Amino acid sequence: MTDIKTKLNIFGQNLDEITDLIVSLGHSKFRAKQIFNWIYLKSAKSFLEMSDLPKNLQEELEENYRIGSLALIERQESSDGTKKYLFALEDGSLVESVLMCFEGTERLTACISSQIGCAVKCPFCSTGTLGFKKNLRDDEILEQVQFIQNLEQERISNIVFMGQGEPLNNYDSVVSATQKLRQLIGIGARHITISTSGVIPQIEKLADEKIQLTLALSLHDPDDDDRDLLVPINKKWKIAPLIDSMKRYVNSTNRRVTIEYVLLKDLNDSDEKAKRLGQLVSNLHCNINLIPYNQSCSDTIFLRPDDSRINKFAELVKQHSKGKTVTVRQEKGHDIKAACGQLESSYREAVQSSS
Ligand code: SF4
């Protein structure tokens, strides 16, 4: 019997690719559509489930191919309903995804990962402290979504690339995954948000693709000197050209972008910063999303501002940005470390225990 790891994974293949495979094996073309439907509409995990295929084809495929490569290691559920999943890839590396629902809406949003670790190394982010390990393939990105939908028996409506990794540092796989999310799983570009720390050449490349994705920029500070420390990629790509590249994205796609700003007590939450942030984005077609830092008990450097400071900051940003929409993000999944910037704990613990 063929070892599971040497079987070729066909999850993530589109109809043309499956057709090529089936024809190359000497079977009729129409079998490909049946297999495609079993994988993406009926979520089959084994070819032996595909009851409308001839037995010999089921067995031939089962012997040499497989559907998917992720294994669920752990599922945690927060008191607010947020769920966190730890998946193992084929090589044993671990990656996390989160499922969130928001009060008063029907939206079910999956926060997915694009890399293991991250090279940007933002000091307040748990993933960043790992450094970069590897890029995920497009099928591994896609499978996070399919896996969660099957497990929960619920339809995911929105995707945010805000899990582990800088998505634009894994450009080809991420763009391919967004296309396959539409083609294979039925989640359109307008329901997908890519969050970047500011990789200017890739923002411009994405602008040229004219895909209707929502682009979110993790700005976190309006001043270069301070942003150099909070988002170290800023040493290479400064704020002024970064905002220009976001304007280019807006012009090219006609999509409003989002500016994300994690609020850190006494570091970037002053009245002055709020005014400068507002002015900086006043001519950009954007919403501003403030994210009060998810402080854990062991944090001593990065702290969450109190509510009155957060509200004052939001008010000033609105005033100085010519009335842009400013929202304060609802904190989700804090008790299971599923909140923003907290994804890595299980990974780190697993790595430490295996080393
Ligand atoms: S905040 Fe995003 S870009 Fe920064 S280290 Fe974490 S995952 Fe990477």
Boltz pocket constraint, residues with backbone or C-beta under 6 A from the ligand:
constraints:
  - pocket:
      binder: B
      contacts: [[A, 117], [A, 118], [A, 119], [A, 120], [A, 121], [A, 122], [A, 125], [A, 126], [A, 127], [A, 128], [A, 129], [A, 163], [A, 164], [A, 165], [A, 166], [A, 197]]
      max_distance: 6.0
